[in-house]
């Protein structure tokens, strides 16, 4: 199989891995918080290690676990916005440690991840354009998408 086909399948499997992360994240929003706070970030970090082969991605795990422990619910809109901003910022900043396992384009990926996380978490969480299940699945996907693709690929 040609190298381009191998790469295409690797990226496809990375997307599937992120989809499982998003599913775990959203399941943790239904009942069992430990699924979101522990199992989902372990799954994502394991995927980053599997596809990159770089043990340094392990440093992402404690930061992501800490970020997922932050509360983001409130009744008053301005409090909801502030809590969501903090939650989004913490989740976006957790990926800063991936700079040690990434290539020169990391800063652009990191900036894009920050923009996506902060805007999606605040807009989806405060203005509720989706129902709760769709919102959590989308937020989980956005939290996991860029970090999965940030670490430099091992040779195919």
C-alpha positions in Angstrom: 0.0 0.0 0.0 1.3 3.4 -0.9 2.4 5.8 1.8 -0.4 8.3 1.1 -3.0 5.6 1.6 -1.4 4.6 4.9 -1.4 8.2 6.1 -5.0 8.7 5.0 -6.1 5.6 7.1 -4.0 6.8 10.1 -5.8 10.2 10.0 -9.2 8.4 9.7 -8.4 6.2 12.7 -7.4 9.3 14.6 -10.7 10.8 13.9 -12.5 7.7 15.1 -10.3 7.8 18.3 -11.5 11.3 18.9 -15.1 10.3 18.3 -14.7 7.7 21.1 -13.2 10.4 23.3 -16.2 12.6 22.6 -18.6 9.8 23.4 -16.9 9.1 26.7 -16.9 12.9 27.4 -20.7 13.0 26.8 -21.4 9.9 28.8 -19.7 11.5 31.7 -22.1 14.4 31.4 -25.1 12.0 31.9 -24.3 10.3 35.1 -20.8 9.1 35.9 -18.5 12.1 36.1 -15.4 9.8 36.4 -15.9 8.7 32.8 -15.4 12.3 31.6 -12.8 13.3 34.2 -10.5 10.2 34.1 -11.4 7.6 31.4 -11.9 10.1 28.5 -8.5 11.8 29.0 -6.7 8.5 29.5 -8.3 7.3 26.2 -7.2 10.4 24.3 -3.7 10.4 25.7 -3.4 6.7 24.9 -4.4 7.5 21.3 -1.8 10.3 21.1 0.9 7.9 22.3 -0.3 5.1 19.9 -0.2 7.3 16.9 2.9 9.4 17.7 5.0 6.9 19.6 6.2 9.8 21.8 6.1 9.2 25.5 6.1 13.0 26.2 2.4 13.2 25.4 1.8 11.6 28.8 2.3 15.1 30.3 -1.0 16.1 28.7 -2.9 13.7 30.9 -2.8 15.4 34.3 -3.5 18.8 32.8 -6.5 17.5 30.9 -7.8 15.7 34.0 -7.5 18.9 36.0 -9.2 20.9 33.3 -12.1 18.5 33.2 -12.6 18.8 36.9 -13.6 22.4 36.7 -17.3 23.2 37.1 -19.0 25.3 34.4 -22.7 25.5 35.4 -24.5 28.6 36.6 -28.0 30.1 36.5 -27.1 33.8 35.8 -25.9 34.3 32.2 -22.7 36.4 33.0 -21.7 33.8 35.6 -22.3 31.0 33.1 -20.1 32.9 30.5 -17.3 33.4 33.0 -17.3 29.8 34.2 -17.4 28.5 30.6 -14.6 30.8 29.7 -12.4 29.4 32.5 -13.4 25.8 31.7 -12.6 26.4 28.0 -9.4 28.2 28.6 -8.2 25.4 30.9 -9.0 22.7 28.4 -7.3 24.6 25.6 -4.2 25.3 27.6 -3.8 21.7 28.6 -2.4 21.0 25.1 0.6 23.4 25.7 2.7 20.5 26.9 2.3 18.9 23.5 4.9 21.4 22.2 7.5 18.9 23.3 6.2 16.2 21.0 5.2 18.4 18.0 6.8 20.0 15.0 7.3 23.6 14.1 3.7 24.1 13.1 2.6 23.6 16.7 1.9 27.3 17.5 -0.7 27.4 14.7 -2.4 24.2 15.9 -2.3 25.5 19.4 -3.9 28.8 18.5 -6.6 27.1 16.4 -7.3 24.8 19.3 -7.7 27.7 21.7 -10.1 29.5 19.3 -12.1 26.4 18.7 -12.3 25.4 22.4 -13.1 28.8 23.8 -15.7 29.7 21.2 -17.4 26.3 21.0 -17.6 25.8 24.8 -19.0 29.3 25.4 -21.4 29.5 22.5 -22.7 25.9 22.8 -22.9 26.0 26.6 -24.3 29.5 27.1 -26.6 29.9 24.1 -27.6 26.2 23.8 -28.1 25.9 20.0 -28.0 22.1 20.5 -29.7 19.9 23.0 -27.6 18.8 26.0 -26.5 15.5 24.4 -25.5 17.1 21.1 -23.7 19.9 23.0 -21.6 17.6 25.1 -20.7 15.4 22.2 -19.6 18.4 20.1 -17.6 19.9 22.9 -15.9 16.6 23.6 -15.0 16.3 19.9 -13.6 19.9 19.8 -11.6 19.4 23.0 -10.0 16.2 21.6 -9.6 17.0 18.0 -6.6 19.3 17.8 -4.6 17.6 20.6 -4.9 14.3 18.8 -3.3 15.8 15.7 -0.7 17.9 17.4 2.0 15.3 18.2 4.4 14.7 15.4 3.6 11.5 13.5 6.0 8.6 13.8 7.2 7.2 10.5 4.6 5.2 8.5 
